Amino acid sequence: MLKNLVMNFVRDERGAESSEIGVSTVLYAGGSVAAGTALKEVIQTKQGQIKAALEGTSID
């Protein structure tokens, strides 16, 4: 009985497209978060470099 239930579940392809879309969405979201985090770090580094370069200069 349990074996038949599992085999029917494996063979049933209804909803397969929905799960593929869900997996794609999760991967896309994860990639976006990773890219955003990396970009944030780059911007903070550049901002620190600019600040260090401008220290000691005056705008008159």
PyMOL Python script that loads the backbone (N, CA, C, O; Angstrom):
from pymol import cmd

cmd.read_pdbstr("""\
ATOM      1  N   MET A   1       0.821  -1.189   0.000  1.00  0.00           N
ATOM      2  CA  MET A   1       0.000   0.000   0.000  1.00  0.00           C
ATOM      3  C   MET A   1       0.869   1.258   0.000  1.00  0.00           C
ATOM      4  O   MET A   1       0.674   2.137  -0.839  1.00  0.00           O
ATOM      5  N   LEU A   2       1.814   1.356   0.918  1.00  0.00           N
ATOM      6  CA  LEU A   2       2.680   2.528   0.980  1.00  0.00           C
ATOM      7  C   LEU A   2       3.554   2.610  -0.272  1.00  0.00           C
ATOM      8  O   LEU A   2       3.816   3.694  -0.794  1.00  0.00           O
ATOM      9  N   LYS A   3       3.999   1.441  -0.742  1.00  0.00           N
ATOM     10  CA  LYS A   3       4.817   1.406  -1.955  1.00  0.00           C
ATOM     11  C   LYS A   3       4.024   1.963  -3.133  1.00  0.00           C
ATOM     12  O   LYS A   3       4.555   2.747  -3.920  1.00  0.00           O
ATOM     13  N   ASN A   4       2.761   1.568  -3.260  1.00  0.00           N
ATOM     14  CA  ASN A   4       1.918   2.076  -4.345  1.00  0.00           C
ATOM     15  C   ASN A   4       1.710   3.582  -4.228  1.00  0.00           C
ATOM     16  O   ASN A   4       1.722   4.294  -5.233  1.00  0.00           O
ATOM     17  N   LEU A   5       1.524   4.058  -3.029  1.00  0.00           N
ATOM     18  CA  LEU A   5       1.329   5.488  -2.808  1.00  0.00           C
ATOM     19  C   LEU A   5       2.563   6.277  -3.247  1.00  0.00           C
ATOM     20  O   LEU A   5       2.447   7.310  -3.906  1.00  0.00           O
ATOM     21  N   VAL A   6       3.739   5.783  -2.876  1.00  0.00           N
ATOM     22  CA  VAL A   6       4.986   6.450  -3.249  1.00  0.00           C
ATOM     23  C   VAL A   6       5.186   6.399  -4.754  1.00  0.00           C
ATOM     24  O   VAL A   6       5.564   7.405  -5.355  1.00  0.00           O
ATOM     25  N   MET A   7       4.942   5.261  -5.374  1.00  0.00           N
ATOM     26  CA  MET A   7       5.119   5.128  -6.823  1.00  0.00           C
ATOM     27  C   MET A   7       4.149   6.029  -7.579  1.00  0.00           C
ATOM     28  O   MET A   7       4.523   6.637  -8.582  1.00  0.00           O
ATOM     29  N   ASN A   8       2.921   6.120  -7.112  1.00  0.00           N
ATOM     30  CA  ASN A   8       1.955   7.015  -7.756  1.00  0.00           C
ATOM     31  C   ASN A   8       2.390   8.473  -7.619  1.00  0.00           C
ATOM     32  O   ASN A   8       2.235   9.266  -8.548  1.00  0.00           O
ATOM     33  N   PHE A   9       2.924   8.811  -6.477  1.00  0.00           N
ATOM     34  CA  PHE A   9       3.403  10.179  -6.264  1.00  0.00           C
ATOM     35  C   PHE A   9       4.558  10.498  -7.205  1.00  0.00           C
ATOM     36  O   PHE A   9       4.614  11.589  -7.773  1.00  0.00           O
ATOM     37  N   VAL A  10       5.479   9.555  -7.371  1.00  0.00           N
ATOM     38  CA  VAL A  10       6.639   9.760  -8.238  1.00  0.00           C
ATOM     39  C   VAL A  10       6.206   9.897  -9.692  1.00  0.00           C
ATOM     40  O   VAL A  10       6.752  10.727 -10.419  1.00  0.00           O
ATOM     41  N   ARG A  11       5.247   9.108 -10.125  1.00  0.00           N
ATOM     42  CA  ARG A  11       4.784   9.135 -11.517  1.00  0.00           C
ATOM     43  C   ARG A  11       3.898  10.334 -11.834  1.00  0.00           C
ATOM     44  O   ARG A  11       3.811  10.757 -12.986  1.00  0.00           O
ATOM     45  N   ASP A  12       3.253  10.870 -10.837  1.00  0.00           N
ATOM     46  CA  ASP A  12       2.315  11.971 -11.047  1.00  0.00           C
ATOM     47  C   ASP A  12       3.083  13.252 -11.356  1.00  0.00           C
ATOM     48  O   ASP A  12       3.860  13.727 -10.527  1.00  0.00           O
ATOM     49  N   GLU A  13       2.869  13.809 -12.540  1.00  0.00           N
ATOM     50  CA  GLU A  13       3.586  15.012 -12.941  1.00  0.00           C
ATOM     51  C   GLU A  13       2.729  16.263 -12.823  1.00  0.00           C
ATOM     52  O   GLU A  13       3.172  17.345 -13.207  1.00  0.00           O
ATOM     53  N   ARG A  14       1.526  16.142 -12.309  1.00  0.00           N
ATOM     54  CA  ARG A  14       0.702  17.330 -12.121  1.00  0.00           C
ATOM     55  C   ARG A  14       1.359  18.234 -11.092  1.00  0.00           C
ATOM     56  O   ARG A  14       1.767  17.778 -10.024  1.00  0.00           O
ATOM     57  N   GLY A  15       1.457  19.479 -11.408  1.00  0.00           N
ATOM     58  CA  GLY A  15       2.069  20.425 -10.494  1.00  0.00           C
ATOM     59  C   GLY A  15       3.579  20.497 -10.602  1.00  0.00           C
ATOM     60  O   GLY A  15       4.216  21.260  -9.876  1.00  0.00           O
ATOM     61  N   ALA A  16       4.163  19.709 -11.503  1.00  0.00           N
ATOM     62  CA  ALA A  16       5.620  19.723 -11.652  1.00  0.00           C
ATOM     63  C   ALA A  16       6.096  21.091 -12.124  1.00  0.00           C
ATOM     64  O   ALA A  16       7.133  21.582 -11.677  1.00  0.00           O
ATOM     65  N   GLU A  17       5.342  21.701 -13.021  1.00  0.00           N
ATOM     66  CA  GLU A  17       5.730  23.017 -13.530  1.00  0.00           C
ATOM     67  C   GLU A  17       5.701  24.054 -12.407  1.00  0.00           C
ATOM     68  O   GLU A  17       6.564  24.929 -12.339  1.00  0.00           O
ATOM     69  N   SER A  18       4.719  23.952 -11.543  1.00  0.00           N
ATOM     70  CA  SER A  18       4.633  24.889 -10.418  1.00  0.00           C
ATOM     71  C   SER A  18       5.837  24.755  -9.499  1.00  0.00           C
ATOM     72  O   SER A  18       6.377  25.757  -9.031  1.00  0.00           O
ATOM     73  N   SER A  19       6.261  23.519  -9.236  1.00  0.00           N
ATOM     74  CA  SER A  19       7.422  23.362  -8.367  1.00  0.00           C
ATOM     75  C   SER A  19       8.692  23.848  -9.048  1.00  0.00           C
ATOM     76  O   SER A  19       9.590  24.362  -8.381  1.00  0.00           O
ATOM     77  N   GLU A  20       8.782  23.693 -10.367  1.00  0.00           N
ATOM     78  CA  GLU A  20       9.950  24.202 -11.085  1.00  0.00           C
ATOM     79  C   GLU A  20       9.996  25.723 -11.006  1.00  0.00           C
ATOM     80  O   GLU A  20      11.063  26.310 -10.832  1.00  0.00           O
ATOM     81  N   ILE A  21       8.846  26.349 -11.133  1.00  0.00           N
ATOM     82  CA  ILE A  21       8.777  27.808 -11.022  1.00  0.00           C
ATOM     83  C   ILE A  21       9.160  28.233  -9.607  1.00  0.00           C
ATOM     84  O   ILE A  21       9.868  29.223  -9.425  1.00  0.00           O
ATOM     85  N   GLY A  22       8.700  27.498  -8.619  1.00  0.00           N
ATOM     86  CA  GLY A  22       9.042  27.810  -7.230  1.00  0.00           C
ATOM     87  C   GLY A  22      10.530  27.702  -6.971  1.00  0.00           C
ATOM     88  O   GLY A  22      11.115  28.568  -6.320  1.00  0.00           O
ATOM     89  N   VAL A  23      11.146  26.643  -7.476  1.00  0.00           N
ATOM     90  CA  VAL A  23      12.588  26.459  -7.292  1.00  0.00           C
ATOM     91  C   VAL A  23      13.349  27.577  -7.996  1.00  0.00           C
ATOM     92  O   VAL A  23      14.303  28.127  -7.444  1.00  0.00           O
ATOM     93  N   SER A  24      12.929  27.913  -9.213  1.00  0.00           N
ATOM     94  CA  SER A  24      13.577  28.997  -9.955  1.00  0.00           C
ATOM     95  C   SER A  24      13.468  30.315  -9.202  1.00  0.00           C
ATOM     96  O   SER A  24      14.425  31.087  -9.145  1.00  0.00           O
ATOM     97  N   THR A  25      12.310  30.567  -8.632  1.00  0.00           N
ATOM     98  CA  THR A  25      12.099  31.805  -7.886  1.00  0.00           C
ATOM     99  C   THR A  25      13.008  31.873  -6.666  1.00  0.00           C
ATOM    100  O   THR A  25      13.589  32.919  -6.377  1.00  0.00           O
ATOM    101  N   VAL A  26      13.128  30.767  -5.956  1.00  0.00           N
ATOM    102  CA  VAL A  26      13.992  30.731  -4.772  1.00  0.00           C
ATOM    103  C   VAL A  26      15.454  30.957  -5.168  1.00  0.00           C
ATOM    104  O   VAL A  26      16.171  31.699  -4.497  1.00  0.00           O
ATOM    105  N   LEU A  27      15.893  30.322  -6.251  1.00  0.00           N
ATOM    106  CA  LEU A  27      17.269  30.507  -6.711  1.00  0.00           C
ATOM    107  C   LEU A  27      17.519  31.949  -7.140  1.00  0.00           C
ATOM    108  O   LEU A  27      18.566  32.521  -6.837  1.00  0.00           O
ATOM    109  N   TYR A  28      16.555  32.532  -7.846  1.00  0.00           N
ATOM    110  CA  TYR A  28      16.677  33.923  -8.287  1.00  0.00           C
ATOM    111  C   TYR A  28      16.755  34.860  -7.082  1.00  0.00           C
ATOM    112  O   TYR A  28      17.578  35.776  -7.054  1.00  0.00           O
ATOM    113  N   ALA A  29      15.905  34.628  -6.099  1.00  0.00           N
ATOM    114  CA  ALA A  29      15.907  35.476  -4.900  1.00  0.00           C
ATOM    115  C   ALA A  29      17.231  35.348  -4.148  1.00  0.00           C
ATOM    116  O   ALA A  29      17.796  36.346  -3.700  1.00  0.00           O
ATOM    117  N   GLY A  30      17.715  34.136  -4.015  1.00  0.00           N
ATOM    118  CA  GLY A  30      18.996  33.924  -3.334  1.00  0.00           C
ATOM    119  C   GLY A  30      20.148  34.599  -4.056  1.00  0.00           C
ATOM    120  O   GLY A  30      21.020  35.198  -3.427  1.00  0.00           O
ATOM    121  N   GLY A  31      20.150  34.501  -5.378  1.00  0.00           N
ATOM    122  CA  GLY A  31      21.184  35.171  -6.172  1.00  0.00           C
ATOM    123  C   GLY A  31      21.112  36.675  -6.047  1.00  0.00           C
ATOM    124  O   GLY A  31      22.138  37.352  -5.980  1.00  0.00           O
ATOM    125  N   SER A  32      19.900  37.196  -6.014  1.00  0.00           N
ATOM    126  CA  SER A  32      19.717  38.645  -5.873  1.00  0.00           C
ATOM    127  C   SER A  32      20.228  39.131  -4.525  1.00  0.00           C
ATOM    128  O   SER A  32      20.871  40.178  -4.443  1.00  0.00           O
ATOM    129  N   VAL A  33      19.950  38.386  -3.484  1.00  0.00           N
ATOM    130  CA  VAL A  33      20.426  38.760  -2.147  1.00  0.00           C
ATOM    131  C   VAL A  33      21.952  38.714  -2.101  1.00  0.00           C
ATOM    132  O   VAL A  33      22.586  39.614  -1.549  1.00  0.00           O
ATOM    133  N   ALA A  34      22.536  37.676  -2.675  1.00  0.00           N
ATOM    134  CA  ALA A  34      23.997  37.551  -2.680  1.00  0.00           C
ATOM    135  C   ALA A  34      24.638  38.693  -3.464  1.00  0.00           C
ATOM    136  O   ALA A  34      25.638  39.263  -3.028  1.00  0.00           O
ATOM    137  N   ALA A  35      24.067  39.025  -4.612  1.00  0.00           N
ATOM    138  CA  ALA A  35      24.601  40.121  -5.422  1.00  0.00           C
ATOM    139  C   ALA A  35      24.453  41.450  -4.698  1.00  0.00           C
ATOM    140  O   ALA A  35      25.364  42.277  -4.732  1.00  0.00           O
ATOM    141  N   GLY A  36      23.331  41.664  -4.053  1.00  0.00           N
ATOM    142  CA  GLY A  36      23.120  42.902  -3.303  1.00  0.00           C
ATOM    143  C   GLY A  36      24.099  43.053  -2.161  1.00  0.00           C
ATOM    144  O   GLY A  36      24.604  44.146  -1.905  1.00  0.00           O
ATOM    145  N   THR A  37      24.366  41.960  -1.475  1.00  0.00           N
ATOM    146  CA  THR A  37      25.323  41.981  -0.371  1.00  0.00           C
ATOM    147  C   THR A  37      26.729  42.297  -0.875  1.00  0.00           C
ATOM    148  O   THR A  37      27.446  43.096  -0.273  1.00  0.00           O
ATOM    149  N   ALA A  38      27.115  41.670  -1.974  1.00  0.00           N
ATOM    150  CA  ALA A  38      28.437  41.923  -2.546  1.00  0.00           C
ATOM    151  C   ALA A  38      28.557  43.371  -3.006  1.00  0.00           C
ATOM    152  O   ALA A  38      29.584  44.012  -2.786  1.00  0.00           O
ATOM    153  N   LEU A  39      27.517  43.883  -3.641  1.00  0.00           N
ATOM    154  CA  LEU A  39      27.526  45.269  -4.112  1.00  0.00           C
ATOM    155  C   LEU A  39      27.614  46.242  -2.941  1.00  0.00           C
ATOM    156  O   LEU A  39      28.314  47.251  -3.019  1.00  0.00           O
ATOM    157  N   LYS A  40      26.910  45.943  -1.870  1.00  0.00           N
ATOM    158  CA  LYS A  40      26.951  46.796  -0.671  1.00  0.00           C
ATOM    159  C   LYS A  40      28.369  46.880  -0.124  1.00  0.00           C
ATOM    160  O   LYS A  40      28.831  47.956   0.253  1.00  0.00           O
ATOM    161  N   GLU A  41      29.055  45.750  -0.082  1.00  0.00           N
ATOM    162  CA  GLU A  41      30.419  45.730   0.439  1.00  0.00           C
ATOM    163  C   GLU A  41      31.360  46.541  -0.449  1.00  0.00           C
ATOM    164  O   GLU A  41      32.232  47.251   0.052  1.00  0.00           O
ATOM    165  N   VAL A  42      31.185  46.436  -1.758  1.00  0.00           N
ATOM    166  CA  VAL A  42      32.022  47.196  -2.690  1.00  0.00           C
ATOM    167  C   VAL A  42      31.786  48.691  -2.511  1.00  0.00           C
ATOM    168  O   VAL A  42      32.735  49.475  -2.479  1.00  0.00           O
ATOM    169  N   ILE A  43      30.531  49.080  -2.396  1.00  0.00           N
ATOM    170  CA  ILE A  43      30.194  50.496  -2.225  1.00  0.00           C
ATOM    171  C   ILE A  43      30.760  51.030  -0.915  1.00  0.00           C
ATOM    172  O   ILE A  43      31.300  52.135  -0.877  1.00  0.00           O
ATOM    173  N   GLN A  44      30.641  50.257   0.153  1.00  0.00           N
ATOM    174  CA  GLN A  44      31.177  50.701   1.443  1.00  0.00           C
ATOM    175  C   GLN A  44      32.696  50.852   1.387  1.00  0.00           C
ATOM    176  O   GLN A  44      33.247  51.788   1.966  1.00  0.00           O
ATOM    177  N   THR A  45      33.371  49.940   0.698  1.00  0.00           N
ATOM    178  CA  THR A  45      34.825  50.023   0.567  1.00  0.00           C
ATOM    179  C   THR A  45      35.217  51.277  -0.196  1.00  0.00           C
ATOM    180  O   THR A  45      36.100  52.019   0.234  1.00  0.00           O
ATOM    181  N   LYS A  46      34.563  51.515  -1.329  1.00  0.00           N
ATOM    182  CA  LYS A  46      34.857  52.705  -2.135  1.00  0.00           C
ATOM    183  C   LYS A  46      34.562  53.977  -1.355  1.00  0.00           C
ATOM    184  O   LYS A  46      35.321  54.944  -1.431  1.00  0.00           O
ATOM    185  N   GLN A  47      33.467  53.982  -0.610  1.00  0.00           N
ATOM    186  CA  GLN A  47      33.103  55.146   0.188  1.00  0.00           C
ATOM    187  C   GLN A  47      34.185  55.427   1.236  1.00  0.00           C
ATOM    188  O   GLN A  47      34.540  56.583   1.467  1.00  0.00           O
ATOM    189  N   GLY A  48      34.696  54.394   1.855  1.00  0.00           N
ATOM    190  CA  GLY A  48      35.779  54.549   2.829  1.00  0.00           C
ATOM    191  C   GLY A  48      37.048  55.081   2.182  1.00  0.00           C
ATOM    192  O   GLY A  48      37.745  55.910   2.767  1.00  0.00           O
ATOM    193  N   GLN A  49      37.353  54.607   0.971  1.00  0.00           N
ATOM    194  CA  GLN A  49      38.536  55.086   0.259  1.00  0.00           C
ATOM    195  C   GLN A  49      38.399  56.564  -0.099  1.00  0.00           C
ATOM    196  O   GLN A  49      39.353  57.331   0.030  1.00  0.00           O
ATOM    197  N   ILE A  50      37.227  56.951  -0.541  1.00  0.00           N
ATOM    198  CA  ILE A  50      36.984  58.356  -0.889  1.00  0.00           C
ATOM    199  C   ILE A  50      37.091  59.232   0.352  1.00  0.00           C
ATOM    200  O   ILE A  50      37.685  60.309   0.312  1.00  0.00           O
ATOM    201  N   LYS A  51      36.515  58.763   1.451  1.00  0.00           N
ATOM    202  CA  LYS A  51      36.574  59.520   2.706  1.00  0.00           C
ATOM    203  C   LYS A  51      38.017  59.698   3.154  1.00  0.00           C
ATOM    204  O   LYS A  51      38.413  60.788   3.568  1.00  0.00           O
ATOM    205  N   ALA A  52      38.805  58.626   3.073  1.00  0.00           N
ATOM    206  CA  ALA A  52      40.210  58.695   3.476  1.00  0.00           C
ATOM    207  C   ALA A  52      40.987  59.646   2.576  1.00  0.00           C
ATOM    208  O   ALA A  52      41.864  60.369   3.048  1.00  0.00           O
ATOM    209  N   ALA A  53      40.676  59.651   1.295  1.00  0.00           N
ATOM    210  CA  ALA A  53      41.371  60.536   0.360  1.00  0.00           C
ATOM    211  C   ALA A  53      41.014  61.997   0.603  1.00  0.00           C
ATOM    212  O   ALA A  53      41.839  62.885   0.391  1.00  0.00           O
ATOM    213  N   LEU A  54      39.793  62.242   1.043  1.00  0.00           N
ATOM    214  CA  LEU A  54      39.346  63.618   1.247  1.00  0.00           C
ATOM    215  C   LEU A  54      39.692  64.180   2.617  1.00  0.00           C
ATOM    216  O   LEU A  54      39.616  65.392   2.819  1.00  0.00           O
ATOM    217  N   GLU A  55      40.068  63.332   3.554  1.00  0.00           N
ATOM    218  CA  GLU A  55      40.422  63.822   4.884  1.00  0.00           C
ATOM    219  C   GLU A  55      41.654  64.714   4.777  1.00  0.00           C
ATOM    220  O   GLU A  55      42.629  64.377   4.104  1.00  0.00           O
ATOM    221  N   GLY A  56      41.592  65.826   5.437  1.00  0.00           N
ATOM    222  CA  GLY A  56      42.717  66.755   5.397  1.00  0.00           C
ATOM    223  C   GLY A  56      42.588  67.795   4.299  1.00  0.00           C
ATOM    224  O   GLY A  56      43.344  68.766   4.282  1.00  0.00           O
ATOM    225  N   THR A  57      41.661  67.617   3.396  1.00  0.00           N
ATOM    226  CA  THR A  57      41.440  68.638   2.375  1.00  0.00           C
ATOM    227  C   THR A  57      40.316  69.537   2.841  1.00  0.00           C
ATOM    228  O   THR A  57      39.432  69.115   3.587  1.00  0.00           O
ATOM    229  N   SER A  58      40.357  70.743   2.408  1.00  0.00           N
ATOM    230  CA  SER A  58      39.294  71.667   2.804  1.00  0.00           C
ATOM    231  C   SER A  58      38.683  72.292   1.562  1.00  0.00           C
ATOM    232  O   SER A  58      39.347  72.494   0.545  1.00  0.00           O
ATOM    233  N   ILE A  59      37.440  72.580   1.673  1.00  0.00           N
ATOM    234  CA  ILE A  59      36.734  73.239   0.581  1.00  0.00           C
ATOM    235  C   ILE A  59      36.550  74.695   0.999  1.00  0.00           C
ATOM    236  O   ILE A  59      35.769  74.998   1.901  1.00  0.00           O
ATOM    237  N   ASP A  60      37.264  75.574   0.343  1.00  0.00           N
ATOM    238  CA  ASP A  60      37.164  77.003   0.670  1.00  0.00           C
ATOM    239  C   ASP A  60      36.575  77.764  -0.484  1.00  0.00           C
ATOM    240  O   ASP A  60      36.410  78.981  -0.402  1.00  0.00           O
TER     241      ASP A  60
END
""", "prot")
cmd.dss("prot")
cmd.show_as("cartoon", "prot")
cmd.util.cbc("prot")
cmd.orient("prot")
